[in-house]
Amino acid sequence: MPSYSVQANVVDVTTDRPQSTDVFWVDTNVWFWVTYGRFHLRKLDSRPRAYQTQKYPSYIQRGLRSGASFYWLGLSLSELARQVEDAEREIADATGQIPAGTKPKSFRHEYPALRQSVVQEVESCWQQVEQFGKPLPNAPVIDTTAVHVALTNMQTMPLDAYDLFAVQAIRVSNITQVLTDDGDFCTVPNIILFTANRGVIAEARKQNKLIVR
């Protein structure tokens, strides 16, 4: 596991109880595990870990029952669609529907029936995202200003480009609670990271950043 410098306060979702006043931004990885239902058909070595497909959906369901709010970012569709397509290509490979080692572009263009199945899976997942959550109210347009803010933040935040734009979006929307399994977010100051990632939780405990509500 990476040696994280934990800047966020961290909450363990396996023991936390969502509250009616909670307002979360939900990362794409969580939406994927909550909405996609064909993990069991993937190869064993690429299936999500049990906690990922159990703890996060359970936490969101508890949150919805308690009246908590969950928000999504439109950019998440691009990540979610890629994850679904990768999973469906792997399933098609494992079940002999395509030749072993078929590349993404070939899968996308040469198998129209499978492509339609991918589209249907993406649409189904996104419908659930919209059912469970709401769009961020002030998500910034990715223009020149947003790009330069991302480049500036990259100097102090070890995040990938998607996450840099996500940080901008939650800040301008005044959201401080982030629900994700991605350990990179623990390096972002002034947020509360809600996660079931045991490595991040262990590091937060060591660095006195783990909080119990």
C-alpha positions in Angstrom: 0.0 0.0 0.0 1.3 3.6 -0.7 2.7 5.6 2.2 -0.1 8.1 2.5 0.3 11.5 4.2 -3.2 11.7 5.6 -4.6 15.2 5.5 -8.4 14.4 5.6 -10.3 13.3 8.6 -11.3 9.7 8.0 -14.4 7.8 9.0 -14.8 4.0 8.8 -18.1 3.3 7.1 -18.1 -0.3 8.4 -18.9 1.1 11.8 -20.4 4.5 11.1 -24.1 5.2 11.0 -25.2 7.7 8.3 -27.2 10.7 9.6 -30.0 12.7 8.1 -27.8 15.8 7.9 -25.0 14.0 6.0 -24.2 15.3 2.5 -21.8 13.1 0.5 -20.1 13.3 -2.8 -19.8 9.7 -4.1 -16.8 8.6 -6.1 -17.3 6.5 -9.3 -15.8 3.4 -7.8 -18.6 3.3 -5.2 -21.3 3.9 -7.8 -19.9 1.1 -9.9 -20.1 -1.4 -7.0 -23.5 -0.2 -6.0 -25.1 -0.3 -9.5 -23.3 -3.0 -11.6 -24.5 -6.6 -10.9 -22.3 -8.9 -13.0 -19.1 -9.1 -10.9 -19.6 -12.8 -10.3 -19.0 -13.5 -14.0 -15.6 -11.9 -14.1 -12.3 -13.8 -13.6 -11.6 -14.4 -10.0 -8.4 -12.3 -10.0 -10.3 -9.2 -11.3 -13.4 -9.3 -9.2 -13.9 -6.6 -6.6 -13.1 -7.5 -3.0 -16.0 -8.7 -0.9 -16.0 -5.6 1.3 -16.2 -3.3 -1.8 -19.5 -4.9 -3.1 -20.9 -5.3 0.4 -19.9 -2.4 2.6 -20.5 0.5 0.2 -23.9 -0.5 -1.1 -25.0 -1.3 2.5 -23.8 2.2 3.6 -25.6 4.0 0.8 -28.8 2.0 1.6 -28.6 2.9 5.3 -27.9 6.5 4.3 -31.0 6.7 2.1 -33.1 5.3 4.9 -31.8 7.9 7.3 -32.4 10.8 4.9 -28.7 11.4 4.0 -28.0 13.0 0.6 -25.7 11.6 -2.0 -24.3 13.6 -5.0 -22.8 12.6 -8.3 -20.6 14.4 -10.8 -21.4 14.2 -14.5 -17.7 13.3 -15.2 -18.4 10.0 -13.3 -20.3 8.7 -16.4 -17.1 8.5 -18.3 -15.4 6.5 -15.7 -18.4 4.3 -15.0 -18.9 3.6 -18.7 -15.3 2.5 -19.0 -15.5 0.3 -16.0 -18.6 -1.4 -17.3 -17.2 -1.8 -20.8 -14.0 -3.4 -19.3 -16.0 -5.8 -17.2 -18.3 -6.8 -20.1 -15.3 -7.3 -22.4 -13.7 -9.6 -19.8 -16.9 -11.5 -19.3 -17.3 -12.0 -23.1 -13.7 -13.2 -23.2 -14.1 -15.6 -20.3 -17.3 -17.0 -21.8 -15.9 -17.5 -25.3 -18.0 -14.8 -27.0 -14.9 -13.1 -28.4 -11.4 -14.3 -29.1 -9.0 -14.3 -26.1 -7.2 -11.0 -25.8 -9.6 -8.9 -27.9 -8.6 -5.2 -27.5 -11.1 -2.6 -26.4 -11.5 -0.9 -29.7 -12.1 -4.2 -31.5 -14.6 -5.1 -28.9 -16.4 -1.8 -29.3 -16.6 -1.9 -33.1 -16.6 -5.5 -34.3 -19.3 -7.0 -32.0 -22.4 -4.9 -32.3 -24.7 -7.1 -30.2 -22.2 -7.1 -27.4 -21.8 -3.3 -27.8 -25.5 -3.0 -27.4 -25.3 -5.0 -24.2 -22.6 -2.7 -22.9 -24.8 0.3 -23.6 -27.7 -1.2 -21.8 -25.6 -2.0 -18.8 -24.2 1.6 -18.7 -27.7 3.0 -19.0 -29.0 0.7 -16.2 -26.1 1.7 -13.9 -26.6 5.4 -14.6 -30.3 5.2 -14.0 -29.6 3.9 -10.6 -27.0 6.6 -9.9 -29.7 9.2 -10.7 -32.2 7.3 -8.6 -29.9 7.2 -5.5 -28.2 10.5 -5.9 -28.4 14.1 -7.1 -26.1 16.1 -9.5 -23.7 18.4 -7.8 -25.4 21.8 -7.8 -22.3 23.9 -8.8 -20.1 21.5 -10.8 -17.6 23.7 -12.7 -17.4 23.7 -16.5 -14.0 22.2 -17.5 -12.7 25.3 -19.2 -9.3 27.0 -19.2 -9.8 28.3 -15.6 -10.7 24.8 -14.3 -7.7 23.3 -16.1 -5.3 25.7 -14.5 -6.8 25.2 -11.1 -6.3 21.5 -11.6 -2.7 22.0 -12.6 -2.1 24.1 -9.5 -3.8 21.6 -7.2 -1.7 18.8 -8.8 1.4 20.4 -7.2 0.2 19.6 -3.7 -2.4 16.9 -4.1 -1.2 13.5 -5.5 -4.4 12.8 -7.4 -5.2 11.8 -11.0 -6.8 14.4 -13.3 -10.3 13.1 -12.8 -10.0 13.4 -9.0 -8.5 16.9 -9.3 -11.6 18.1 -11.2 -13.8 16.3 -8.6 -12.1 18.2 -5.8 -12.9 21.4 -7.5 -16.5 20.4 -7.9 -17.1 19.4 -4.3 -15.4 22.6 -3.1 -17.5 25.0 -5.1 -20.6 23.0 -4.1 -19.6 23.3 -0.4 -19.5 19.6 0.2 -16.9 18.2 2.5 -17.9 14.6 2.9 -16.4 12.2 0.3 -17.5 8.5 0.0 -14.8 6.5 -1.8 -12.5 3.5 -1.7 -9.7 5.5 -3.4 -6.9 6.1 -0.9 -5.6 9.1 -2.9 -8.4 11.2 -1.4 -7.0 10.9 2.1 -4.3 13.3 1.0 -6.8 16.1 0.4 -7.1 18.6 3.3 -10.4 20.0 4.6 -12.6 17.0 3.7 -14.0 14.1 5.7 -13.2 10.8 3.9 -15.8 8.1 4.4 -14.2 4.7 3.4 -14.0 1.0 4.0 -10.4 0.9 2.7 -8.6 -0.9 5.6 -5.1 0.4 4.6 -6.3 4.0 4.6 -8.1 3.5 7.9 -5.0 2.0 9.4 -2.9 4.9 8.3 -5.4 7.4 9.5 -5.4 5.8 12.9 -1.6 5.9 13.1 -1.6 9.6 12.1 -4.5 10.5 14.5 -6.8 11.4 11.6 -9.4 8.6 12.2 -12.6 10.0 13.8 -15.7 8.3 15.3 -19.0 10.2 15.1 
